[in-house]
Amino acid sequence: MSNATEIDVLIIGAGPAGLSTALHLVQADPSWAGRILLVDKAVHPREKLCGGGITRLGMPLLRGLGVSLKTPYVPVREVRMVYRHLVFAIRDEPVFWVVRRDEFDHHLARTAARRGVPLQEGQAVLDVRPAADGVEVATTAGEYRARVVVAADGSRSTVRQKLDWPGSVRMARLLEVLTPESDHLPEFQQGRAVFDFSPMADGLQGYCWDFPSLVRGQATMNRGVFDSRIRPERRRAGLKEILQERMAARQRRLADYPLKGHPIHLFDPQAVFARPRVLLAGDAAGTDPLLGEGISFALAYGQAAAAEIVHAFAQNDFSFTGYKARLLAHPVLSQLRVRAWLARMAYRFESPGMIGMLWRLAPWMVAALARYNPACVPVQQPRLVRVG
Ligand SMILES: Cc1cc2nc3c(=O)[nH]c(=O)nc-3n(C[C@H](O)[C@H](O)[C@H](O)COP(=O)(O)OP(=O)(O)OC[C@H]3O[C@@H](n4cnc5c(N)ncnc54)[C@H](O)[C@@H]3O)c2cc1C
């Protein structure tokens, strides 16, 4: 690698995790802009399969970075939590915001560029090798020797694969369709989203979602199915059949819309999150096994990774042995541990009777969680309302 470009910090992946890492570094000290490089295989605005729901966990992180939601969004004021005929609603002003990821990530990337962060797009990382005093990275456009690498390259992280990262990887399965709708629907007029857990009785370890969103100004429902698979020993649910049935109940044929799927790498508190000179962030590190929320957590990973990098350069110690403790102590990321535990509890049941019994308790459990661990229920003052 004699022609390799030398760089202090190479951030691989310009999604919310990589961009948040860069933004937090230049916020800590603007001179970092001259010491870091972000590379991404795609070019913003790039497609990213995602419901686009950003909760209150992420908003303070955006505010802290001086980033406002400048892209179009739909505020969700009521979330309906459904299990068959048992429905309760969580209300807030709003409960969460629905963005389009191509627009949101593009906005973050432009903000980073305005703050001096160099971003090389259309450049895929092909290989990553540990080297003396650094890490060698080969991309489609050239080679780098970095003192530190941040792997923010998503659930199927190339960096993890190339470095033979220790530990097993658990993936949630997700399918998503977009259906154009009239903006007169209550989902748009009242800002209503649905999390429907009824297919848990068919083996789904998750839920189906309906989020109102705006695709290039057109009211569009973002619909999908999330299967956590946190209990891999249980039988697999048929995701396509579940979504098909759900669309039919809404007088839609699944076959009429492009169906897309993507996995989510699940957070595991026992996992390894760093090795000397390499940090994992965002989906590459693992995210929420309960609901599949990842945008806010990716922003938080970026904050933790930036703090770890500043510390490493100050101490001239790149072992990153303290990174995991930093992640687990982070006010937002510590929720991943709670959610992993809740997911293992919630998705153990398959019998409709047991799930129904649990569901009757769910509003009280949500209220109790909101009281004792407000960060776990990212709603200002949740107003739980029984519906139907
Ligand atoms: C169907 C679906 C619905 C979801 N809905 C929600 C939701 O409503 N709310 C929510 O909070 N979360 C949701 N998530 C999760 C959320 O999308 C992720 O958690 C989030 O995108 C993680 O951000 P990230 O920056 O870690 O990774 P990503 O956003 O995946 O970004 C990774 C970046 O790395 C780049 N990259 C990958 N490989 C390479 C390579 N070899 N070289 C260079 N660059 C590379 C990619 O181009 C990409 O830009 C959903 C996920 C799915 C699949």
The ligand as an ORCA input file, in Angstrom:
! r2SCAN-3c Opt
* xyz 0 1
  C     -37.594     -1.833      6.313
  C     -36.940     -1.055      7.424
  C     -37.688     -0.145      8.156
  C     -37.088      0.599      9.189
  N     -37.824      1.537      9.837
  C     -37.249      2.296     10.799
  C     -37.978      3.351     11.424
  O     -39.143      3.643     11.107
  N     -37.347      4.062     12.402
  C     -36.060      3.810     12.770
  O     -35.556      4.475     13.687
  N     -35.347      2.837     12.173
  C     -35.890      2.091     11.188
  N     -35.156      1.135     10.555
  C     -33.744      0.955     10.952
  C     -32.880      2.048     10.339
  O     -33.105      2.139      8.956
  C     -31.402      1.749     10.610
  O     -31.246      1.381     11.943
  C     -30.515      2.951     10.300
  O     -30.534      3.237      8.925
  C     -29.082      2.688     10.749
  O     -28.232      3.733     10.323
  P     -26.696      3.435      9.974
  O     -26.091      4.746      9.679
  O     -26.096      2.564     11.004
  O     -26.733      2.517      8.667
  P     -27.314      2.834      7.210
  O     -28.366      3.845      7.270
  O     -27.619      1.497      6.626
  O     -26.080      3.474      6.457
  C     -24.971      2.702      6.093
  C     -24.252      3.387      4.956
  O     -23.088      2.638      4.637
  C     -22.925      2.572      3.241
  N     -22.160      1.372      2.941
  C     -22.529      0.083      3.113
  N     -21.559     -0.747      2.699
  C     -20.538      0.038      2.278
  C     -19.255     -0.230      1.733
  N     -18.799     -1.482      1.533
  N     -18.475      0.810      1.383
  C     -18.890      2.095      1.564
  N     -20.104      2.407      2.072
  C     -20.907      1.387      2.430
  C     -24.353      2.546      2.688
  O     -24.409      3.006      1.373
  C     -25.077      3.465      3.679
  O     -25.135      4.803      3.219
  C     -35.723      0.382      9.511
  C     -34.974     -0.535      8.789
  C     -35.559     -1.257      7.754
  C     -34.728     -2.243      6.979
*
